[in-house]
Amino acid sequence: MDMQQIMEQARLMQQQLADAQDSMSETEVQAQAGGGMVKVTATADMKLTSISIDPEAVDPDDVGMLEDLVLTAVNAVLEKCNEVANSQVAGIAGGLNIPGLF
């Protein structure tokens, strides 16, 4: 393989990664906690877009429970975002383990 081919492959991979990033910003992921009492939606590029809290989850005497539900739902949606990002990048990288990519 000559240097020109390597550079062309790198340029192609860079374009594919840019396309994947665009796609991730349009892909919505949702997670919930407490049987759906707290729902969090984010884009696959890890930007939270909404948090929905069922009024029944709001108990002034137990704010800690609501905080735990929100934290659980946010962590779950971020984990799903990671999974989407990793699956998209894995196809582009062809199984290469590129440090710092994701």
C-alpha positions as CSV (number, residue, x, y, z in Angstrom):
1,M,0.0,0.0,0.0
2,D,1.5,3.3,-1.0
3,M,1.2,6.6,1.0
4,Q,-1.4,8.0,-1.4
5,Q,-3.7,5.1,-0.7
6,I,-3.2,5.4,3.1
7,M,-4.0,9.1,2.9
8,E,-7.2,8.4,0.9
9,Q,-8.3,5.8,3.4
10,A,-7.7,8.2,6.3
11,R,-9.7,10.9,4.5
12,L,-12.5,8.5,3.8
13,M,-12.5,7.4,7.5
14,Q,-12.5,11.0,8.6
15,Q,-15.6,11.7,6.5
16,Q,-17.4,8.6,7.8
17,L,-16.7,9.7,11.3
18,A,-18.1,13.2,10.6
19,D,-21.2,11.6,9.1
20,A,-21.6,9.4,12.1
21,Q,-21.3,12.4,14.4
22,D,-24.1,14.1,12.4
23,S,-26.2,11.0,12.7
24,M,-25.7,10.8,16.4
25,S,-26.8,14.3,16.9
26,E,-30.1,13.3,15.3
27,T,-30.6,10.0,17.0
28,E,-32.7,10.1,20.1
29,V,-32.3,7.7,23.0
30,Q,-34.6,7.4,26.0
31,A,-34.3,5.7,29.4
32,Q,-36.5,5.6,32.4
33,A,-36.5,4.8,36.1
34,G,-39.0,4.0,38.8
35,G,-41.3,2.1,36.4
36,G,-41.5,5.1,34.0
37,M,-42.0,7.8,36.7
38,V,-38.8,9.6,35.5
39,K,-38.0,9.6,31.8
40,V,-34.9,11.1,30.2
41,T,-34.3,11.7,26.5
42,A,-31.0,12.5,24.9
43,T,-29.4,12.6,21.5
44,A,-26.7,9.9,20.9
45,D,-24.1,12.6,21.1
46,M,-24.9,12.8,24.8
47,K,-27.0,16.0,24.9
48,L,-30.0,15.8,27.2
49,T,-33.1,17.0,25.4
50,S,-35.8,16.4,28.0
51,I,-36.6,15.1,31.5
52,S,-40.1,14.1,32.3
53,I,-41.2,13.5,35.9
54,D,-44.6,12.0,36.8
55,P,-46.3,14.2,39.4
56,E,-46.8,11.1,41.6
57,A,-43.0,10.8,41.9
58,V,-42.9,14.2,43.7
59,D,-43.1,13.6,47.4
60,P,-42.0,16.6,49.4
61,D,-41.2,14.3,52.3
62,D,-38.9,12.1,50.2
63,V,-36.9,14.3,47.8
64,G,-34.0,11.9,48.0
65,M,-36.0,9.2,46.2
66,L,-36.8,11.6,43.3
67,E,-33.1,12.6,43.1
68,D,-32.2,8.9,42.9
69,L,-34.7,8.3,40.1
70,V,-33.4,11.2,38.1
71,L,-29.8,10.2,38.6
72,T,-30.6,6.6,37.6
73,A,-32.5,7.6,34.4
74,V,-29.8,10.1,33.4
75,N,-27.0,7.5,33.8
76,A,-29.1,4.9,31.9
77,V,-29.6,7.2,29.0
78,L,-26.0,8.2,28.9
79,E,-25.0,4.5,28.8
80,K,-27.4,4.0,25.9
81,C,-25.8,7.0,24.1
82,N,-22.4,5.3,24.5
83,E,-23.7,2.1,23.1
84,V,-25.1,3.8,20.0
85,A,-21.9,5.8,19.5
86,N,-19.7,2.7,19.9
87,S,-21.7,0.7,17.5
88,Q,-21.6,3.4,14.8
89,V,-17.8,4.0,15.2
90,A,-17.0,0.2,15.4
91,G,-18.3,-0.2,11.8
92,I,-16.2,2.7,10.6
93,A,-13.0,1.7,12.4
94,G,-13.3,-1.9,11.2
95,G,-12.7,-3.3,14.6
96,L,-9.5,-1.2,15.2
97,N,-9.1,-0.1,18.8
98,I,-8.3,3.6,18.3
99,P,-7.5,5.1,21.7
100,G,-9.5,8.2,22.6
101,L,-12.1,7.7,19.8
102,F,-14.9,6.6,22.2
